[in-house]
Amino acid sequence: MASPSLPDSCPDKDEGRREETKANTLDAEAAALLADINSFDLEAARKRVQEIDSRYLGLKRSTETYHEVPGNDFPTVRLGGRAAAVQKDEEPVPTLRTGGLLDQLRGEVAIRQKAADDASERVDVARTSLDRRLRAAFEYFHDLTTQLNYLKPKVARNYIFMDAGDPFCNLAWLEGFADFRTQAESDGGRIERVTLGYTLKGGGVRTIERAGHGVERLRQMLFDLGLRFECVERRNRLRELESGTFTVTDEICVQVVWRADFENREVIVESRNLERFGFASCRLPADAVGSELLDEFGRLVLGQAHRFRSYLVR
């Protein structure tokens, strides 16, 4: 007996049709995709990407055409209907000839630089020489004070104080020293000052009276000269200073400074109480500072006959 046929609206039949239709659709889409891949133009896609990049970067693609014009050394560029000549090859950079203005200027600069270097070298040599001479002076003073500190000789020199009739006399060497000071290392580290200091002592004591404002003036003078003194003041009932009595000991402090003048290549000698009370200054040529001059200065210190002044700069 034959099986009964299913009606068209049967659920199983509709499901089968849908599956068949879906399969056909997928096959069609796959075939279309394969066709697109086979027909894909890589060069056209690259140009399209370049056009998009140019639009976002602010660059415009040129649509101008270039035509070679026969008989002309330069190609003609058509820009908006106008022709412009563009040089095909760049011109070579001209070669500068020698012996021109620039070479003359360079030569002058070289001459001046050499002159400046030579002058700087001469200055350095002169300063180094002055440093050696001041070092020799320090060594001489150091040795001199060492010997005199032991011997303590008499110094044949009298010091007159304020035109008084009783000068400081019968003086003898008490004690002395020598010292020096150098520049900073950044300035060369050379010796720039040598100091000789010593004390002469006598056996006398003097008394000086002053009234009113003369008390302070005398006190300042004795202090500036480095003299040892004591002062007894007298004041009235209002505590006003009326007078003062000074007791001054025969003891004289002498100081001599030999200072380098590098610019003028000289030695400046500054002294206090060297030959007389007060301050004095003189100059010596740097080349003159040697053993003979130092011996003459040593005789001056001891109050002996000397020729030290013959070396001074006039």
C-alpha positions, 0 to 999 in steps of 0.5 A: 500500500502506497504511503500518503504524500505530504502536503506543501505546507508540511513543516519538514518540507519548508525547513528543507527549502530554507536550508537549500536556499541558504546554501545557494546564497553562501555559494553565490557570495563566495563566488562573488568574493573570489571574483573581487579578489581576482579582479583587485587592482593593487596599483589603483588602491595605492593611488587611492590611499595616496589621494586620501593621505594628501587630502589630510596632510594639506597637499594637493595633487598637481594636474599640470602637464610638462612639455619638452620644447625643442630647441630650448635648453630649459623645459617649459612648465605650463602653470595656469596657461603661462609658461615659465622657464626652469633651469635644467641643471644647477650652475656650479659654485664659483671657486674663490681665487687665492690672494684676494681680500679674504686672504689678506684679512686672514694674513693680518689676523694671523700677524696680530695673533702672533704679536699678541701671543709673543707679547703675552709670552714676554709678559709671562717671562718677565713675571716669572723672573720677578717672582724668582727675584722676590723669592731670592729677596725672601731667602736673603731676609730670612737668612739675615734675620736668623743671623741677627736674631742670634748676634743682636748687634748695635744699630748705628742710627738715631731716631728723632721724635717730633723735633725733641732734643733727646732722640731714640739712640743706643739701639740694638737688634732685638728680633726680626722675621721674614715672610712672603705672600703669593698670588692665587693659583688662578693668577699664576701663584707667583710671589707678590709681596715679601715682608721684613719686620724687626724691632730695635730696642734702647735703654731709655724712657721718655715722658711727654705731656699733652693737654686737651685735644693734643692727648688724642692726637699724640695717642694716634701718632704713637699708635701709627708709628708702632711705638710702645707707650702708656698714658695717664689721663687727668679729667675734671669733675665733669669727666672732661679730659684736661691733660695726659702724660705719656711714657714712651719706651725706646723700642722701635718696630720697623717694617719693610714690604717689597711688593711686585709691580708686574705691569711695570716690571718693578719692585715697590719698597714701602717702609715704616720707621726704616731710617726715620720715624714715618712712612716712605716708598721707593721703586727698584727696577726688577732686574736690579734685585740681586745679591749686590743690591740685597747686601746694600739693603742689609747695610742700610738696615744695620745703619752702615754706609751703603749704596742702596739709593743708587739702585732706585728708579729716578 
